[in-house]
Every structure is written in structure tokens, then in C-alpha cells.
């Protein structure tokens, strides 16, 4: 991979991370936030599908909060 392509990939990753942080600070529903963050992460890693797992505060259970693909 040449330097330009590596830089381009890094910019894409950082842009997606910034978008994820914006989602976390937005006023939209939590489920929509999880969906949008998962969509960004799938895009960054060029995956066909993904699942976002979170730990519930009260029970400490690990649950799938969003799934795509």
C-alpha cells in the first residue's frame, strides 16, 4: 500500500470515529445511535455485517444492541 492510500484509509477511519462521537453526543434515541455507530464501523473495516454488543449497567449482562447484515 502506498503512502497516499494509507493516509486516505487513516482519514476515513478518523472521520468515521468523529461521526460516531457526534452520534453519542446527539439527542436521538439510543437504539438509533447504536445503529449509526455500527454502520460507521462496518464501513471502516469494510465488513459485510456486524453486531454491536454492550454491557447493561444494572445487570452487567452483555446484549446485542444493534446488528446489520
N, C-alpha and C positions, 0 to 999 in steps of 0.2 A: 504494500500500500504506500503510495507516495505521500509526501508531506501535506499536500493540498487536501487529499482525500481524508487523511487522518484529522486534519483541522476541521474539515467540514463535518465529519462524524462527531467530533467533540462539541461543535457549535449546536448541532442537532440535539445531542444529549442534554446540554446545558439549557437550551431553550425549552425542552420538554420538562426538565426539572423545575424551571421557573414557572411554567404553566401549572404544574402540579401544586406548587406552593401558593399560587394565586387561587387555585381551587380551594385549598384548605382555609384560606382567609376570606372566602366569599360567603354570601348569605344564602346559598342554595342548600337544598336538602342533602343530608349526609349521604344517602344512597346515590344520589346523582354525583356527588363529589367523588365517591369511591369509583363509580363507573368511569368518570372522566379521567381520573388518575390512572386507572388500569389501562384505559385506551392509550394514554400517552406512553406508558411503559411498554406496552405491546409494540407500539410504533418504534420506539427507540431500539428495542432489541430485535426488531423485525420478526416477531413471533406471529404465529397464526392464531394463537389462543392464549388465554391466561386466566388466573384466578388470584384475587386479592384476598388475603387472609388477615384477620385482625383478632386481637385478644380482647374479649369483653371485660370491661373493668370490674363489674360486680362478681362475676363467676370465674374469671380467668380462663374461660373456655375459648378455644381457637375456632373461629367460624369464618366461612367463606362470605365475604361481604359484596363481592362483585365477581362475575365470570363472563368472559367473552370468547366466542369461537367454538 
